[in-house]
């Protein structure tokens, strides 16, 4: 049962994430029917599937929450802030139960009982300590208030065809059928027509299938939710066969029509049998066109619908069943393995291209070009599979903003934009912590309390805006608030106290703002459980730096602060510019390269030995890689400057030769070398040699530190 339980945990975590997002929205729009249904459906699925896979504690606990929202759907309760808070606490408790089932901390049973008791107080007929009973909602439309009244039901034909390996996955179909029966009036027929002889039967295989005729007030999504954990190992078809519009007419389809609709018999079979005088079902069985269980199932459907129509049950017109899922769940380690194999293929393809060029064989060159095209397409597809929309990460922060703003007594509206923007899953996994720190800082330091905002002529409610957008081979993620902005003088004062800058240092505003990224830096006067220890922005800088990204800070006093993270789309395979210095090869990320220019001895004389170059009227500093990596003094007469851009700053790197564009498979440095500054990884060349991938941001930072040290020594 381990594999099905793990599937349940994964599905439950996804449902809880969606549930939290729905609850935050429901708090803003408490009368919206779709949101109430989404919350109920998620709780119902967590409960039902939990019971099926042995998570009895979750099923028992979730039942109370589901009951509360069932009353809300029926219009007997209203959505309140208290209820939303209790439901969010319930989500946290379900997560704790899931973690405990994997060997985590034991569940706090007292807290479970406390939440359950608080939820039961809200139910009609239950009295709390205040003795008050919630009043029925007036927000739900009259036609939605009485879900179980006649006139709101439809009849569905459900065909449940498990695959042979259903039992191997630890699934028992009986609880599924029981749950369907709990949704309304149901008739079930089991088919055993595929049951083999005893000699050939596999006792671990499932040969049975079921037809269920269900009349219910629930919609088709509720029915499909029953099968959510067996969709991959079953063929499930849900068809609405009666919506109540013909309730005044008891007659239903003939047996032949039902079997034809189901696809059990063909039109020619139907016409041939109709020419005989016996009962249609008997003639079908005698002719071998249909088996007896199929005819019995059709008779069951016919009688069920006739019975329902006699009771004059109806249901409002609704949507059709959703299409089957067009996606599959794949373990992340399998994707990582695929990308690694594609990376090896790219390396072999580079070797093949090099070999074809060396031999001058036309046929081999054509094959090499075709392999290069195919490997490039395969690389793009493999990387595309790893790309995920960032919206799932954004949704997690709605709860953070809600809880923290309430704790600090602030009114904050949280908005998002660009949720569909895609990033490599590895980047997304490492992005959560930095964004948490940025949003917490915006809530605590950025947005003022309502009284202060009103005094300064602002609305009492502040805004935090989280956005994402593509920019070339990068993604820009911004956290913006409309708060007080950064205090440049306070930052300067604190930086001088900590010895980060000299008292008379001349820094631009952007350079001053960058000081808040230093370890241990904080302008807070007191330490709280939210901030003040000076570790948050340091985490942001180190995390984003490890991803090959940059942090840009812009602020305007009284109007707010915007912090932008610039991140590469992927960390596995990149396009690079291959350069050489002496006998060594280096790769510069191509998305940072602007252009390449020549550097001659004459150019050096014009700058009097300073490491700067004039590029179309603009002075650009450069870093000689030969000196940085101590590769000797045997320089060629004409060197090359690769001009790059980091944020809004440009810097050049002097190399002996620019070889050209290179598909770069990134390999991490070993434990002994991973802390080397200025190098972010390595790649294997076509001839088997290694090339270091340069971290241009770190190299630029090192050069600035060296320049400041030289200035300090000159002053002394």
N, C-alpha and C positions, 0 to 999 in steps of 0.2 A: 504493500500500500504506500510505500515511500514516494514513488513517482507521482501517483495521483494527488497525494497530500501536498507535494511541492507545487504541482500545477494549481491546486486550490489556493495555496498561499500567494502565489504570483498574481492570480486573478483577483484575490481579495485585496491585495495591496493596490492594484489598479482601480478597483471599485471604490476603495476608501479615498484615493486621491481625487477621483471624480466626484465622490460624495462631498468632500470638503469644499470643492469649488462650487458645487450646487448649493450647499448650505449658505456660503457667503453671499451668493447671488440672491438666494431666497430671503435672506435678512433684509436686503435692499428692496425686494419686490415680493412681499409676503403673500400676495394673492394670486401669484402666477401659477396656473394649474400645471403646466409642463414641468416646472421645477419641483413641485410637490410630488408629481408622479415619478420623476427621476430619483428623488431621495427614497421614496417607498420601494421602487423597483430594485435599487441597489441593496437596500437592507433586506428585502425579500430574498434576493439571490444569495447574499452572504449567509443568511440563516438557512435556507433550504439546502444549499450545497455543503454548508458546514455540517449539517446533520448527516448528510449522505457520506461524507468522508471521515466521520468520527470526531469532528470538532464540536462536541456536544455543549461545551461551556459557551462557545461563541453563539451557537444556535439558540440556546436558552436565553442568553443575555440580549441578543439582537431581537428576539421575539417581542420584547416589551417595546423597543423603539419602533418596530414595524407596526405594532398595534396603535401606538400614538399617531403615526402618520396615516394609518388607515382611517382613523377618526377625522383627521384633517381633510383627507380626500372626500369623506362623506359630509363635510361641512359642520361637524359637531365640535371641532376645536379650531382655534386660531393659531397662526404662527406668531410667536413672540420672541423677543431677544433672549429671554430665559430659556425657551425651548431650543433655540439655535445653539446656545452655549452648552446646554446639556447634551445635545446630539453630537457636538464637536468633542466633548469629553468622552462620549460613548465611542466615537471613532478612535480616540487615543487608547481607550481601554481594549478595543478589539485588536489594535496593533500590538498592544502589550501581550494579549493572549496568543497572537500569531508568533511573536518572538519567543514566548515561553515554550511554545510547542517545538521550537528548534534549539532548545537548550539555553535560552536566555534567562533573564531574571524571572523569578516566580511572580505570578499575577497577584496584585493586591486585592484579595477577595472582599475585604471590607469596603474598598472603593467601589467594587462592582455592585455590592448590595446597596451602597449609598446612592449610586446613580440610578439603579433600578427603582428604589423607593421614591426618588424624586420624580422619575418619569411616571410612576403609577399614580402619584398625587394629581398629575395633570389629566388623568383619564376621567371621563364623565362617570359619576357615581362614587369616585374615590374622593376622600376629604383629607386635606392636609392639615397642618397645625393651625392655619388661619381659618379653617372651616369653609373656605371659598371653593366654589366649583366653577371651572371655566365655562364661559357662555358659548353657544354655537356661533360659528363664523357667519358673517353677513357678506363676506367678500366673494364667496363661491357663487356662480350662477345657479339659479333654481334647478335647472335641468341636471346639474352635476352633484347636487347635494345628497340625493338618495341613490347610491350606486346599485343597491340590491333590489330596488323596486322593479316590478314587471315593466316591460317596455324598453329595457336597456340591455338586453342580452342578444348575443349572436351565437350561431352554431358553427363549429370548426371540425374539419376532418384532419386528424393528425396521424400521419403514417411514420412510424418509428421503426427503422430498419437498422439494428446494430450490426457492426462489422464482426467478423469472426473473432477478432482479438479483443472484444469488449471486456471479457473476464480477466484477461491477462493484464489489463490496466487497473484492475482492482475495483471495477465499477459494478454495482448491483442495480439492475434496471427497476427492481420492484419499488424502491423509494421514489423513483421518478414518476411511476404510474400512480402511486399514492398521492404525490403532490399535485398531479394533474386532477385527480378526483376532488382534491380540496378546493379547486378553483371554481367548481360548479357541478352541474349534472353531467355525468359521464357514463358511457358504455364502452367497455374494452373487449377486444377479441384478440386472442393470441393465435398466430399462424405457426404451424409446425410442418408446413409442406416441404421445407428444405432439410428436415431431419433425416440423416442418412441411416443406413443399416447399422446395427449394433457393432458389427465387426469393423466398420470403417469410421465409427464415431470417435471424435476427439473430445474427451470429457472437459477439456479446458476451453473449448470453443463455444460460441453462442450461435445456435441455429434458429432461435425463435425470433419472431418479429411481431409487431402489434399495430392494430388499427384502433384508434380511439376517437369516438364521436363525443365532443364536449360542447355543452351549452354554458356560457359563462358571461359575466358582466365585465371580465377583464379583457384587455386588448391583446392583440397578437404578440406584442413584445413580452408581456407577462408569460405567455405560453412558451415562447422561445427561451426565456430565461431559465425555465425548468431544465432545458437541455444544454445549458451554456458550457458545462464541463465535459460533455460527451459529443460535441459537434464534430470533433476531428475523427471520432471512431464510430460515426453513425451517419446514416442518410435520413434526414428529417424533413418532412414536408408538411406544412401547415396551410390549409386552404379553408377560407370562409365559404361555407356551403349554404348558409341561410342567415339573412340579416334581419328577419322579422317583418320585412315589407309585405310578404305574402301570408301573414298570420291569419287573415280572414279565409284562407283557402287551405284546408287540411291536406289535400293531395300533394304528393312529392314525386320526384322522378321515378320512372320505372327502373326495375333491377338492371335491365340492359343498359339504360342510359348511365346509371351510376358506374357500372363496370367499364363502360366505354370512356367515361370521364376520367376514371382512374388509370386508364391505359392497360387494363387487364385483358381486354378483348379488342379485336379490330372491327372496323366498319363492316367488312365482308362477313366476319363471324356473326355479327349482329343480324345482318340481313338474312343469312342462311338459316339461322335458328328461328327467326320470326315466322318462317313459312310452315313450321310444325304446329301441332295442336296441343302438345303437352305444356305444362307450366314451364316458363322460360328458364328458371333456375335449374330444374331437373334436366331439361334438354341440354343445357350447357355442360353439366357434369357428365351426362351420358356421352356426349360427343367428345369429351376430353378438351374442350376449348377453355375451360376454367375449372379450378379445383373447388371442392366443396367449401373449404374455409373462406375462399374469396367470395362465393355466393352468400355465405352466412354473414360475412362482414358487410356486404352490400345491403342485405336484408336488415341488419342491425342499424345501419345508417338510415335506411328508409323509415323504419319504425320510430327511431329516435326523433327525427325531424318532424314526423307526423305528430308525435306526442307533444313536442315543444310547441308546434303550431296550435295544437288543441288548447294549450295554456295561454295562447296569444302573447307569447314573449316577443319583445322587440329590442332593437339596439340602434342608436343613431349611426348614421353612415360614418365609416371610419376609413383609415388607410389600409393598404394592403401589406402583406407580410414583406419584411425587408429581404433583399437578396442575400444569398449566402455570402459569408465573409470572403473577401477577395484577398486575404492575407493569411499568413501562417506565422506561428511563433517559433523562433529559432534561438537556441542558446547562444549567448554572446561569445562564448569561447569558440564556437564553430565559425562565427563571422571573423573573429581574430585569426583563426587558423586559415580561413580562405584568403584574407588579406596578406598573411605571411607567404602563402603559396604564390599569390599573384606577384608579390615583391620578388620572390626568387625567380619567377618567370621573367620579370622585367630585367633582372640582372643577366639571366641567360640570353635574353634577346639582345642586350647590349653587346655581349660577347660575340653573338652570331653576326651582328652588324659590323663589328670591328674585324672579324675574321674574313667576311665577304669583301670588305674594302681592302684588306691586306693582300688577298689572293687575286683580286681583280677578275673574279669569275662572274660573268653576267648572270647566269642562271642562279647561282648562289645569292647574288645581290637581290634578284627579284624575290626569292624565297625569304630573304632577310627583311625586305621591305614589307612583305605581306604579314610576316610574323610580328613585325613592329606595329603594323596597323591593328592587328587582332589583339595583341597584348595591351595596346593603348585603350581599345574599347573595353576589354575585360577589366583593366585597371579602373576606368571610369565607372563601370557598372558595379564593381566590388566596393569602391568607395561610396557609391550612391546608396548601396544597401546599408552601410554603416551610418548614413546621415539620418538624423532624427530632428523633428521640429522642436524648437526650444520652448514652445508653448507649455509643454508638460512641466518644465522647470519653473516657468513664470507662475503657473497656477499655484504652486506650493507657497508662494510668498503672500497670497491674499490672507491666509490664516495668520501669518507672522505679523502683518500690518494691523489686522483687526485686534489681535490680542495685545500687542505691544502699545498701540495707541490708546487702548482702554486702560492699560496699566499706568501710562504716563499722563492720563487725563487730557489727551489731545484728540482733536477731530481731524481725521486724515482720509482723503479719498485716494484710493490706489487705482491707477489706470495702466493699461498695457497696450503695446502696439508691436506688430511684426511677429506674432506668435508662430506664424507659419515658416519663419526663417529657419533653415536647416543647418545643423552643425554636426561634426563627427561625434559619435557617441562618447568617445574618450574625452573629448573637450567638454561636453555637457556634464559628464560625471564629475569633473574637477571644477566645475563652474559654480556649483551650488554654494559652497562656503564663502567665496569672495562676495557673491551677491548678497548673502545673508548679512555680512558685515557692512556692506555699503547701505543696504536698506535700513538696518538698525541705526547706523550713524545719521542717516537722513531723518529718521523719526526722532532720535534723541537730540542731536545737535542742530539739525537743519530747520525742521518745521517748529515754529513757536507755539506756545499754548494759546488757546482762544482769546484770552484777555489781551495778551501782548499783540496778537495779530490785529484785533479790533482797534487797539490804541494807535497802531501804525497805519490804519486805513485799509487793512486787508480783510478779506472774508475770514470768519472764525475758523472755517475748515480749510486745512492745507491740502496740498496735492503732491503725491509722489508718482512720477511717471517712469515706467520701465519699458524700454523699447529695444528692438533689434532690427538690423538691416544689413544687407550684403554690400560690401564695398570691394570690388575686385575679388582677390583670393582671400579676403578677410571678412569677418563679421564684426560690426560695431554694436556693442551693447551699452546702452546709456541708462544711468539712474539719475533722474533730475527731480529736484524739489523746488518749491517756491517759498523757501524759508528765508532766514536772515542772511545767508551767505557766509563765506569764510572771513574771519577777521585777520587781515594781513599783519597788522601790528602785533596782535596776540601771538600769531605764529612766529614772527620774527623774535619777539621777546623770549618765547619758550625755546626756540632754536639756539639763541645765544646762551641761555641758562644751561642747556645741555651740551654746549660746546660744539654744536653742529656747524655753526658759522661764526665768523669773527664779528664783533660789534659794529665794525665799519664796513662790512661786506656789502657790495652793491649787487643786488639780485633783482631780476625781473619778476613780475607778478607770477608768471607761470613757474619759474624756478622756486619762488617762495612757497607756492602751493604744493610743490612736489615734496617739500620737507615733511609734510604730514604722513608721507609714506615710510618715513624712517622708523626703525624698530624702537618701540617704547615711547614714541612721540604722542602726546595728548595735551590739548589745551584745557581739558576739563579740570575744574577746581576740586571736585570731589569724585571719589570712585563709587560707582553704583553697580548693581547687578546687570546693568545694560551696557555701560561704557565707562571709560576713564582710565583704563589700564595701559592704553597705548599699544595694544596688540592687534586690533582689528585691521587697520590699514596696512600694517606690516604683513599680515596674512594675505591681504589682497595683492600686494606687490609681489610677494614671493610666489603665490599661486599662479598669477597671470604671467609672471616672468618664466616660470617653469613650462608654461604652455606656448612660449614664444610670442607672447603678446605684450602690449604696452598699455599704460594707464595715462589718461589725459584728464586734467582737472581744470574746470572753468567756473568762476564764481563772480557774482556781482553783488555788492553789499545791499541788503534789503530786498533783493529780488530772487535769490536762490543760488543753488550750486548744481552743476552737471558734471558727473564723472563718467567718462567714456572708456570702455575696455575694447581694445582692438585685438582680435583673436584670429589665428589662422583657421581656415575651414577644416583642415585635417592634420593629423600628426603622423600619418603612416607613410604616405607616398606624396612627394611634392615635386614640382618642376623647379629645377635649380640651374644656376649659371656656373659651369665648371671652369675654374681658373687654375693656373699653376704658378708656383713660386719656387725657384731653384728646381729641385727634382720632386717636390711635393705637390699634391693636388688638393684643392679646397672647393667647396660648394657654397655659393651664396644663394639664399632663397630668391627665386626669380621674381616673386611678387613684390620684393622690396627694391628691385633694381630699376633705376630710371634710364641710365645711358652709360656708355663707355667712351672715354676720351684718352688721347695719348698724353704722356708726360715725358718730356725730353730734358736733357741737361740744360738747355737754354731756358726752359720754363722754370727750372729750379733757381737759376741765377737771377731771374727777374723777381723772385720772391725772397731773395737773400737767405736761402736756406730754411725758410719757414714752411711748414707742411700745409700750405694752402694753394688753391688753384682758382683761376678766374674762368668761370664757365658762363659764357654769354652775358657778361656783365655782373655776374653774381660770384661773390667770394665763398668758396666751399673748402672747409678743412678736410684733410685726408689722413689716413693711417697707413703707413708702409707695413704690409704684412711680413715682409722680410725681416724688419727690425722687431716686430712684435713676437714672432716665433723664432728669432735668432737663427736665421738660415744662411748667414754669411753675407759678405759684402760684394760678391761678384754680380753686380747689377747689369742688365742689358742697357744699351744706349737709350733705347726707347721703351718705357714701361707703359702700362695701362692703368687708368683710374676707373674703377667701377663705382659710379655715383649711385648711392642708395638714399632712401627716404624712410625715416622713422618718425611717425607722427607728422609733425610739421617741420622737422629738422632734417637737413641733408648733410650727408657725410660721404666721403670717398674712401675706397680701399685700393691701395697701389699693389698691383700684381705684375708678374713678368709677362704673362700671356693669358688672353681670354680664349678658352678652348671652344665653348659654345654651350647650348642648352643641353640639359641632362635630366632624364627622369631619375629622381633620387628616392631610393628606398631607405627610409630612416631606420638606423640601428642604434639602440641605446648604448651608451658607454658602459664599460664594466664598473664594478664597485670601486676599484682603485682609481678610476679616471673620471668618474661622473661629476666630481667637484671642480674640474678644470674650468677656469673662467674663459669665456669667449668661444667655447665650443659646445654646441647643443647636441651633437651626435656624430655618427659616421655613416658612410655608405660604401658598398662594395662595387668596384668598377668592373667593366667588362673583362679586363685582363686579370682579375682577381686581386688587384691592389686596393688599398683603402684611400678614401678621401674624407677629410674632416668637414663637417657642416658647421659653418661659422654662425655664432650668435652675435649678430651685428649690434644689437642693443648693449650687450655686455661689453663688447670691444669698445664701443663709443664711451661707455661709462668709465672703463679703465683708462682710456686716453684722457678724459677730463680730470680724473684723479691725479694722473701723472703730470698734467699741465699745472694743476693747482700746487702740487708739490714743488715743481720747478720755480713757480712764482714765489712760493714761500722761502725757498732756499736763496733766491736772488735778493729778496728783501733783507734777509739776515746778513 
